[in-house]
Structure formats: structure tokens, C-alpha cells
Amino acid sequence: MYKNQFSDSYADARRRFLGSARKHGGDVESHLNPASPGAQGEELAMDTAYFGEPGASALLVLTSAMHGEEGYCGSGCQVALMEDDALLARARAGGVGILLVHAVNAYGFSWGHRTNEDNIDLNRNFCDFSKPLPDNPHYRTLHPLLVPDVWPPSAENEAAIQAFIDREGRQAYREGMMKGQHRHPEGLFYGGTAASWSNLTLRRVLRRYGEGRRSIGWIDYHTGLGPYGHAEKIFVQNDAEAYERAKSWWGADVIAVYEPGSSTVEITGTALQALLEECGQVPELTFMAMEYGTVPMDRVFLALRGDRWLAAHPDADEARRRALKAGHRAAFYPDADDWRGAVLGQSRVSILQAICGLAR
Ligand SMILES: [Zn+2]
């Protein structure tokens, strides 16, 4: 099931996305990524497809692969929407234009990383680089433990991480790890020291398509945190009015990152900044990250650590390389129909709700 929406590679996902967009009358544009080629020798691109009146007063943006290999999920949801005549008709009738941005980080999508060609986590890269970058002292302590020389991590390594958690607390561990850092280019959740190509390109796309709108909603698809198959509706705007609006569209289970119970932490430099800065003249901006759970968090972290170990050890033997690649893929894209079905169902509900909210 779901073989018409979901793909097995970036190259396949791109073909499917462009095919659906053209078949259903989307206005397609492609931005070629200079980090090409991909793992199959293919061209890498950030592709966009626009549906609806060019001058529609409201716009719904759906982005996939902000985090590379998480793109299987978002790409599948984008293709499903294009094949969904009823949903597209509802948007058109409500005066809502739909902009699909496929593969924000095509490099990571194709090569099987969460990060881009420079190991940059794009969702930590939308910073103001003219100012001093935030420090993350906990990450500095954790870095040599999280990216060890030996794989799998030794018992001593695991004990040292546990000692950190016992000393500083679980929350400090999660924050140190996930908040983002700008000092270790070979490390985890690295935000970079300059705006990446994907950052600059996405900004241009938003500026152009956002111009003149009254209201913009944005769903950014992610995977890897939370319970299996469950979509957490993560709110990152520091804006009470937008929070109320997000809840009125998507329900009371929209959860702000600063609230207890959020599966993530407060992050600086998220893609939201691009919306706030490039579309600041638009009266209503409403952003939500849809985060689908896959496997338990410890397994996700281990997959990310293994990915960094592998990057530093290109001479690793084939069996180990394969096992690490498969573990990473499974952490961000469970190859299972129950998961894909849950993803599509929840995505469809949230898209419909956003269209209804924007059409008001
Ligand atoms: Zn993500």
C-alpha cells in the first residue's frame, strides 16, 4: 500500500513529485542544488509546485526534507495532496493558494543524512550570522562522548554519558544535544557559521510567493521524535496570538516547545525565521512543525551518532556501513504501511484544518 505516494530514494521521490505536479496542473519551478550529484548520480534540486490563483490572499506552504532523510515522509504527504482532488478543490474554493516545497535539503535526502552537504542541520541554520552565535556549553562537554572514536560506543563511553545525565539532568542532556551548536562542524545538530544554499533559496521562494498575501500558514514535515506514527504539532513562534490561532485551526494538541511535555527543546535558528523575516509584512503568519514519531529516542540518537562516526571513518567495512545506513533510514522512515497510513491520515487532517483556517 501507499506505493503511489512514498518512494525508496530521493531520485524516485523527485520523479514522483514532479510527475504529480505536472499531471495536476501545478506551476513547477526547480532550483538546482550546487551540491549535486546525489547518491545515484542524479541532479539535486529544491523543487516547488504551486496550486491555485497566483493572487490568492491566503497561502499554505508545505515543506519536506528540511532534515534530509526525513524527506520520505514529507514527500509522501506532498504527493498525496496533489492526488487529492477534493482537498485541492476545497483550497481553491476558499481562496487558498498551496505551495509545495520539495526537498529543502535534497543532499541529505539523497545520501541518507539528516544534515546537508556541510553537515549543517538546516533547522539550526536560520540564525543572524552578523551577531555572535549562541554558545552551547553542554554540547561542548558532550561532543567527544557523542561522536566517539570507537563504534559501537564502549561501555565506558555509555557510562560517561550516563554520568553527565546523572549530574546535569535529563533535560540538560536533551538540550545540550538538540538545541544546536556552531563550534563542531563534524558534530551533531551543527548550525553552521553562514547561511546555507538551502536557507538562501528557501528565503527567496518564500519572499516571492508570500508577497501580497493576507495570511500564510506553513506545515514543515519532520520525523524522529515522539511515539510511533503519532504527529506532534510543534509550535515554535514566540507569539501568543499566533499560538491561539494555531490551536483554533489544528486543535488543543498544538504544543509549544517551551511547554512541558514537548518532545523537543527550544531551538535557535529554525526555518520559522525565514517566514518571519521574508514575509514580515503579511498580517497573519502561522507555522507548525509536524513531527512524526518513529522509533524510541535513544535509537534515533544512536543512529545520528553512528552517522557522524561513519562520516569520520570512510574506511569502515561494508557490513558496518550498511548496518549504520539501515539504522539511520529506519530511525527517520519506518518502512511499514501502518506507519505510512498514519502519516497520511494525520497530514490530511492538518492540511484540511489549515485550509479551513486560512479561508476564513
Ligand atoms: Zn526534523
Residues whose N, C-alpha, C, O or C-beta is under 5 A from the ligand:
A	BS01	ZN	H67 E70 H222 T223
